[in-house]
Amino acid sequence: MGSASVELPATRHATEPPEARGLRRDEVRLMVSHLDPDADVDDIASTAVPEHLRFDALPRLLRAGDLLVVNASATLNASLDARLSDGTRVELHLSTELPGGLRTVEVRAFATDATSGTKPFRQPLAGERVHLPGCGHATLLSPYPFLGDLAAASRLWAAVLELPMPLDAYLQRFGAPIRYGYVPQPWPAEAYQTVFATAPGSAEMPSAGRPFTRDLVSALFAGGIAIAPIVLHTGVSSLEDHEPPYEERFCVPRQTADRINRTHARGGRVIAVGTTVVRALETVTDDLGVTHPGEGWTSFIVKPDYALRAIDGLITGLHEPRATHLAIIQAVARHSLPPAAAQAAIDRAYREAIDREYLWHEFGDSHLILPALPAART
């Protein structure tokens, strides 16, 4: 993908919530890539012209009978001040819950320059007992994923937590939302929750849903556009290494699966709000395009040439040039367009986003990839 080679200027990082810039959540910018399956592939440069709007224009872009599927996972205060057994101060990021009461965690070292945030602490740490606030501890059992060498360095670790109170209460008291160096100052936990958040469990905010407001949701309902929830608890991102996502816990309720199937049967479009939704739904959708209820841990990875079965379009943020989320965006575009046209459309969108100074990351602007017609179902 051409946009993978584009360097993102530092000025494109959203360093604070839009509310701090005097905007409502739904006043962030929205770039719309209209995917026209009848477009001339040879003339895609002139036909794949993105539309530039505000997010609160969403109700007029969709139509009665469309279905938005949102992630109802709420964000934990998953960042903890910690110390290694030798007294080294580190930051511990809690990530995905694992079976058996274990959890993946990331140990991060503080940069010598206080403005640079933290970086992964890559040293052999198996057996390390990390000291946490309030007499809590985390024992690092093995690198994650475990490849047979306990002495290996790793970004992530399988760990057991020993806490003086239940996890949710502990994180409310001692934790803070995870943030990276491009966000220079802390923001309250409320800044990291979406209007759909009901099920605590995400290490980082499912940020594609952040621009929605209660007023916008009401306007969507008034226009005959339905909303259905899934839950996928996000793990920590891989900003530095652009690794593929690891296993994440999810739940697709029966009612949501049924609504997806009815929407497709009636000729409506299913629009995923976030790549997390794509991952959850494609995990439980069969080769005939039927979505089923399901829950557990998904290791499903969407590749650029993957034939999507559950969704037709996508609302997402803007992603780093090497981020694995771009593979999902490519797959969504290829769901409606031939490969060459899909690549040209997404490349053009990202070039325009940079030229027009869109903002990236969880507090940034949005991108709607919208098929002109429902994808054919077999």
Steps between C-alpha positions, in 0.01 A plus 500: 500500500649833397402675821720258692803693376368842600664651805254653744603851610509552876253785461233248396490338845190593702662606827178567694127424483297713258311641801826668603501668159148636550325230296228251582600140453288477185661812348824322409559472129366207301657392173265283291629256240201413281567161343331476162520148353412642157796739496742481209818344640707691246344827616499428874718807571210723401216284635639412845479855631445502879231722647603719794234564765449508875413187692154633586414466128487122547117466505467645149773273364321183608150389411205339671565128533875534555647354820792637701677243718686657793743376764347537848826428683590761762860611553687404816749720683754246380825692562671456837813650650724210595848402611713201413664300777821703460309825555483608132190711443288375210147527371290184487224483238238235558387338178282201412339274758607139442334174608579385852507846649824603329548824310743626241692809607755734347791645696603844375808702586499875551700698246784717627322792332183548706308622195560178304265275696588133548639222285477121528743362759663216307698288743464141622254530789351152549451446874518873578266616777393852410397725791172688447325775702303405811713190570401336173730282294523354151712190446623466141479130413619479140536700180175533307454331266724230647737361237684256723764726657439634849823700480384700198433874503144595412261793466209310655488259793252250638457604861309424815371798699488513879281794599353614834152547350301406186665609177242763397512670840879479509538665159249770591712587802855454375490489119483751218404471133780384274647784296800529273757771439291691245253588781720714727262544794258270682125517444227363726364151451179641352697625200579137416144365506257485210126564527448125445730382784321258735737203548836585664797314359697686231861597558460782248190680378312357201546846358298475177190546715626808682349763263147374564285707735155431643352764269662338198375156605148643528529650151610164359205322660265767366632429151427129523866404553537227760787445747597163646781422749777245522778492758867457422740589778803659336852418604788744492585633156828439322595851398872438501516161328172487302452141606185310403239499776511221755204310643225724634186412693168563321126438509251526213147477646232300322286811452785678320574199279131477408482871414805471274346209311163679467673818377679312224186307407314830455772661289637728771864573573681389815754764604759404761597777742864413547739227393427321830144444379627358171722255687220380728239462227723326249591251772137380525383532137504187286591451136137556396503845657283404798602662828461291816509592869824412671748590771850414614841609378564580136834476325342583164707734282354677196749523212469741206380228261253348747142473367283663767185310591329700775539870422470734203655826622710641781532804725852525634768742602811579301781254544878515489652413161624160626210420734336160459158672505569606141463136391138510618440828317636345180276195546195726544581690181556176307160378616342748255777573247751306291844484668662776292206736548483424873867579549472820299198615701665445839833645388326813378304532824816486710682749280210742534480444875863604533470790257188631677660462844267239646595387849599143588451270802232466767419872529523562126275506195301221334477313173182341362546236231154472350384267223261657252292181496474202735760240422365197318416208726534141387 
